[in-house]
Amino acid sequence: MANTQKSAAGKKLKVTLVRSPFGTGRRHMACVRGLGLRRIRHCVEVEDTPAVRGMISKVAYMVKCEEV
């Protein structure tokens, strides 16, 4: 079981903000900030976890996501 966690922990996702979060609501803005995105066309690499996947799916219309 430790091997499964280790391989899943090594996965990364590259997330890019493509639309402005202003005017979308507090929770969506909080998800964008929680992902570490600051401005349009800003890219970050985040761990592939269920929590991060949930944030990405909530703001999928604002971000572009790809595996690294």
Buried (B, 14 or more C-beta within 10 A) or exposed (E): EEEEEEEEEEEEBEBBBEEEBEEBEEEBBBBBEBBEBEEEEBEBEBEBEEEBEEBBEBBEEBBBBEEE
